[in-house]
């Protein structure tokens, strides 16, 4: 039988994270946006809450939860501060979860406890100036010399780059083999030849630091190869559907946050002697916003459950199009809801005085980052048209 309600455990997790966000982040959200930085100690607090290693086994400091739990964490963080959800996702999923699923026992013991506790911040580095949607067209190289790999190249648009200490980095170990010549590495800040060279100023998601990385004969110990040499695409793809489900949760949460602001404002704003919520055009917007969010949420939850099940086999490629559809729909609904929320606020929505402007600026990234809407549509179509 289909279940359309969360289990008591899942609901408790969602409620716990939301209460944390209301207490610790909501009072500071506008300051974070204005000053473009998170408050000191936030990563340690997130670690204490247990949300930095949601999907990682307890023996490595994680919580041992499922993909739906990870999505719920993102949803509730995004409901208050999408920027913090963005950085949390890069840390917990793109870095820590990727390590957990592909690392050796020794690598797990070395890196995961610090990442789960928040003592160390993680990031993933794939995108390059000439390799965005064409992710497999990266030019960063890794050449093995003795007991080390020498990395050369650069990365851009890397979430957490200015503050992260542990990076999952993709580079070409065989330039003649195309995608089959890519490998993944664990790179630490402080390795010779490695620099986080520039912070990128963005219109939204302030607080979540984005930057560029440079590798100039960067020395990476051979034991920091993640997975097998020339099998980096397998590392990359091993959690792709999980990540799409995960980030669809961010979009759903952000849309919910913008919707709640619009609903509250519509009840309080008086025009023509009555709350604007009494006017049918406002009611129509609210109804459409609610319907879009609920639809996106159901699709996101389905993707999370299927992503978990796919690892036990039996789902074939069904999860690929469901996960792509989830992040596509949720991201576009988020942008649409944020736009309508600003419209309901009228002129005040265009000012920095009301927090709805932050949700509006933050939302657009969801249609660009982690794969554009256009690429997601191509993925869905490709899966549909397979023989």
C-alpha positions in Angstrom: 0.0 0.0 0.0 1.2 3.5 -0.8 2.1 5.7 2.1 1.7 9.4 1.9 2.7 10.3 5.4 6.1 10.3 7.0 7.0 7.7 9.6 7.2 9.0 13.2 11.0 8.8 13.0 11.1 10.8 9.8 8.7 13.4 11.2 10.7 13.7 14.4 13.8 14.4 12.5 12.1 17.0 10.3 10.7 18.7 13.4 14.0 18.6 15.3 15.9 20.3 12.4 13.2 22.9 11.9 13.2 23.8 15.6 17.0 24.1 15.4 16.7 26.4 12.4 14.1 28.6 14.1 16.3 29.0 17.2 19.8 29.2 15.8 19.5 30.6 12.2 16.2 32.4 11.7 17.2 35.4 13.9 20.5 35.6 11.9 19.3 34.8 8.4 19.2 38.4 7.2 22.6 39.2 8.8 24.1 36.1 7.0 22.7 37.4 3.7 23.9 40.9 4.3 27.4 40.0 5.6 27.8 37.0 3.3 29.1 34.7 6.0 27.7 32.1 8.4 28.0 32.6 12.2 31.0 31.2 13.9 30.6 27.7 15.2 27.6 26.8 12.9 29.3 23.7 11.5 30.0 22.3 15.0 26.3 22.9 15.9 25.2 21.1 12.8 27.5 18.3 13.7 26.1 18.0 17.1 22.6 17.9 15.6 23.7 14.9 13.5 22.9 16.3 10.1 26.4 16.4 8.5 26.6 12.7 8.3 23.0 11.7 7.9 23.6 8.8 5.6 26.9 7.7 7.1 27.2 4.7 9.5 27.4 5.5 13.2 30.8 3.8 13.4 32.2 6.7 11.4 30.4 9.4 13.4 27.3 9.5 11.2 23.6 9.0 12.0 23.0 6.0 9.8 19.8 7.3 8.3 18.3 6.8 4.8 18.2 9.1 1.8 14.7 10.4 2.7 16.1 11.5 6.0 18.9 13.4 4.3 16.3 15.1 2.0 14.2 16.1 5.0 17.2 17.7 6.6 17.8 19.7 3.5 14.1 20.7 3.2 13.9 22.0 6.8 17.2 23.9 6.5 16.2 25.4 3.1 12.9 26.5 4.6 14.7 29.0 6.7 18.1 29.6 5.0 18.6 28.1 1.5 22.2 29.2 1.6 23.0 27.1 4.6 21.2 24.2 2.9 23.4 24.6 -0.1 26.6 24.5 1.9 25.3 21.6 4.0 24.5 19.6 0.9 28.0 20.2 -0.6 29.5 19.0 2.6 27.3 16.1 3.6 26.4 14.6 0.2 28.9 15.7 -2.4 31.8 15.2 -0.1 31.1 13.0 2.9 28.5 10.7 1.4 30.7 10.2 -1.7 33.6 9.3 0.5 31.6 6.9 2.5 30.4 5.0 -0.5 33.7 4.8 -2.3 36.5 5.1 0.3 38.7 2.4 1.7 38.2 1.5 5.4 41.4 3.5 6.2 40.1 6.6 4.3 36.8 6.4 6.0 38.4 6.3 9.4 40.7 9.2 8.6 38.1 11.6 7.1 34.5 10.8 8.0 34.5 11.4 11.8 35.8 15.0 11.4 33.4 15.7 8.6 30.4 14.3 10.5 31.3 16.3 13.6 31.7 19.6 11.7 35.3 19.9 12.8 36.3 19.7 9.2 34.3 21.2 6.2 34.0 19.3 3.0 33.5 20.1 -0.7 33.5 18.5 -4.1 35.4 19.9 -7.1 34.3 19.0 -10.6 33.3 22.1 -12.5 36.0 24.0 -14.5 35.9 27.2 -16.5 35.5 25.1 -19.7 33.6 22.2 -18.3 30.2 23.0 -16.8 27.4 21.0 -18.3 30.1 19.1 -20.2 31.3 17.8 -16.9 33.3 15.0 -18.4 35.3 17.5 -20.4 37.5 18.4 -17.5 41.1 19.4 -18.2 42.7 19.1 -14.7 45.3 16.3 -14.9 46.8 13.9 -12.4 50.1 12.2 -13.2 51.5 9.5 -10.9 55.1 10.0 -9.8 56.3 7.5 -7.3 54.0 7.5 -4.3 52.2 10.7 -5.3 49.9 12.1 -7.9 50.7 15.5 -9.3 47.6 17.5 -10.0 47.5 20.5 -12.4 44.5 22.6 -13.4 41.7 24.7 -11.9 38.2 24.4 -10.7 35.5 27.0 -10.4 32.0 27.5 -8.9 33.0 25.2 -6.0 30.6 25.5 -3.0 32.5 25.8 0.3 35.8 26.2 -1.5 37.0 29.2 0.6 36.4 27.4 3.9 36.6 23.6 3.2 39.5 21.5 4.4 38.6 18.2 2.6 37.9 18.0 -1.1 36.7 15.3 -3.5 38.5 16.3 -6.7 38.1 14.9 -10.2 41.1 14.9 -12.6 42.2 13.1 -15.8 44.7 10.4 -15.2 44.6 9.2 -18.8 44.0 12.0 -21.3 43.6 9.7 -24.2 40.7 7.7 -22.7 38.1 10.4 -22.5 35.6 9.7 -19.6 37.3 6.4 -18.9 40.5 8.3 -18.0 39.0 10.3 -15.1 39.9 9.6 -11.4 38.8 10.9 -8.1 41.0 12.1 -5.3 40.8 13.2 -1.7 42.7 16.5 -1.5 43.3 18.4 1.8 43.8 22.1 2.1 47.4 22.6 2.8 48.8 20.1 0.3 51.8 21.6 -1.6 50.6 23.3 -4.8 47.0 23.6 -3.8 45.3 27.0 -3.3 41.7 28.2 -2.9 42.4 31.2 -5.1 39.3 33.4 -5.3 35.9 33.8 -3.7 33.1 34.3 -6.2 30.5 37.0 -5.5 27.0 35.8 -6.2 23.6 37.6 -6.3 22.1 35.0 -4.0 22.9 32.2 -1.5 25.0 34.7 0.5 26.8 33.1 3.3 27.4 29.9 1.3 31.0 30.6 0.1 31.8 29.8 -3.5 35.2 29.9 -5.0 37.9 28.8 -7.4 40.7 26.2 -6.8 44.1 26.1 -8.4 46.4 23.1 -8.6 50.1 23.7 -9.6 52.0 20.5 -9.2 49.8 19.7 -6.2 51.1 16.7 -4.4 48.5 14.2 -3.5 49.5 11.0 -1.7 48.7 7.9 -3.8 46.7 6.4 -1.0 44.3 9.4 -1.5 43.0 7.9 -4.8 39.2 7.5 -4.2 38.1 4.3 -5.9 40.1 2.9 -8.7 42.3 4.8 -11.1 40.5 5.8 -14.3 37.2 4.9 -12.5 36.3 8.4 -11.3 33.1 8.5 -13.4 31.9 5.5 -11.4 32.6 7.4 -8.2 30.8 10.4 -9.6 27.8 8.4 -10.7 27.6 6.3 -7.6 25.5 8.8 -5.8 24.1 11.0 -8.6 20.5 10.0 -8.2 20.8 10.3 -4.4 22.2 13.8 -4.9 19.4 14.9 -7.2 16.8 13.7 -4.7 18.7 15.4 -1.9 18.9 18.8 -3.7 15.2 18.6 -4.7 14.6 18.7 -0.9 16.4 22.0 -0.7 14.2 23.5 -3.5 11.0 22.2 -1.8 12.1 23.7 1.5 13.0 27.0 0.0 9.7 27.2 -1.9 7.9 26.4 1.4 9.7 29.2 3.1 8.8 31.8 0.4 5.2 30.6 0.4 4.9 31.0 4.2 6.2 34.5 4.0 3.7 35.3 1.2 0.8 33.7 3.1 1.6 35.7 6.2 2.0 39.0 4.4 -1.3 38.5 2.5 -3.2 38.2 5.8 -1.5 41.3 7.3 -1.4 43.7 4.3 -4.5 45.9 4.2 -5.7 47.4 1.0 -9.1 48.8 0.2 -10.0 48.3 3.8 -9.3 44.5 4.0 -6.5 42.0 3.9 -5.3 41.3 0.4 -5.8 37.6 1.1 -9.5 38.3 0.6 -8.9 39.1 -3.1 -9.3 36.3 -5.5 -6.2 37.0 -7.6 -4.1 36.7 -4.5 -6.0 33.6 -3.5 -5.3 32.1 -6.9 -1.6 32.7 -6.6 -1.5 31.1 -3.1 -3.5 28.1 -4.4 -1.1 27.6 -7.3 2.0 28.0 -5.0 0.6 25.4 -2.6 -0.3 22.9 -5.3 3.2 23.2 -6.9 5.0 22.8 -3.6 3.0 19.7 -2.6 3.5 18.1 -6.1 7.2 18.8 -5.9 7.4 17.4 -2.4 5.7 14.1 -3.4 8.0 13.7 -6.4 11.1 14.5 -4.3 10.1 12.0 -1.6 9.5 9.3 -4.2 12.9 10.0 -5.7 14.5 9.6 -2.3 12.8 6.3 -1.5 13.6 5.0 -5.0 17.2 6.1 -4.7 17.5 4.2 -1.4 15.9 1.1 -3.0 18.0 1.2 -6.2 21.1 0.4 -4.2 19.4 -2.9 -3.2 18.7 -3.6 -6.9 15.6 -4.3 -8.9 14.7 -0.8 -10.0 16.7 -0.7 -13.2 17.0 2.8 -14.6 13.6 4.0 -13.4 15.3 6.0 -10.7 17.4 8.0 -13.2 14.4 9.8 -14.8 12.5 10.1 -11.5 15.5 11.7 -9.7 16.1 14.1 -12.7 12.4 14.9 -12.8 12.3 15.6 -9.1 15.1 18.1 -9.1 13.9 19.7 -12.4 10.3 20.2 -11.1 11.2 21.2 -7.6 13.8 23.8 -8.8 11.5 25.4 -11.3 8.6 25.4 -8.8 10.9 27.1 -6.3 11.7 29.9 -8.7 8.0 30.3 -9.6 6.9 30.4 -6.0 9.6 32.9 -5.1 8.6 35.1 -7.9 4.9 35.0 -6.9 5.9 35.6 -3.3 7.6 38.8 -4.3 4.6 39.8 -6.4 2.3 39.3 -3.5 4.5 41.6 -1.4 4.2 44.2 -4.1 6.8 47.1 -3.8 7.9 45.9 -0.4 9.0 42.6 -2.0 11.5 44.4 -4.1 13.2 46.0 -1.1 15.8 44.5 1.2 13.6 45.2 4.2 11.5 42.1 3.7 13.1 38.6 3.7 11.2 37.4 0.6 13.8 39.1 -1.6 16.4 36.6 -0.2 14.4 33.6 -1.2 13.9 35.1 -4.7 17.6 35.6 -5.2 18.5 32.2 -3.8 16.0 30.3 -5.9 17.5 30.8 -9.3 20.6 28.8 -8.6 18.5 25.6 -8.4 17.9 25.8 -12.2 21.6 26.2 -12.9 23.8 24.5 -10.3 24.2 20.8 -10.0 23.0 20.4 -13.6 20.9 22.9 -15.5 17.2 22.5 -16.2 18.0 21.9 -19.8 20.4 19.1 -19.0 17.8 17.5 -16.7 15.3 17.5 -19.4 17.7 15.8 -21.7 18.4 13.1 -19.1 14.7 12.4 -18.7 14.1 12.3 -22.5 17.1 10.0 -22.9 15.7 7.5 -20.4 12.2 7.7 -21.9 13.5 6.9 -25.4 15.7 4.0 -24.5 14.7 0.8 -26.3 
